[in-house]
Amino acid sequence: MRTQIFTAGLAVLLAWQSTAPSTAQARQAHSYNYCWQRAYNRGWERNTHGERQFIRRCMRGQAQ
């Protein structure tokens, strides 16, 4: 029973990965920490509207 569940889960993961768009086909979304670090490096002040907007756009993968 455990083997069947494991096999089914593995099959779903493999199918999901093969349908995921490559980075060349779509813009890559970033993690919050990555975007926060970019905002910090660009000089955004902590907890300002501009910083939050920058982080949101970065996490969506939109151009900065």
Secondary structure by P-SEA (a helix, b strand, c coil): caaaaaaaaaaaaaaaaaaccccccbbbbbcaaaaaaaaaaaccccccaaaaaaaaaaaacccc
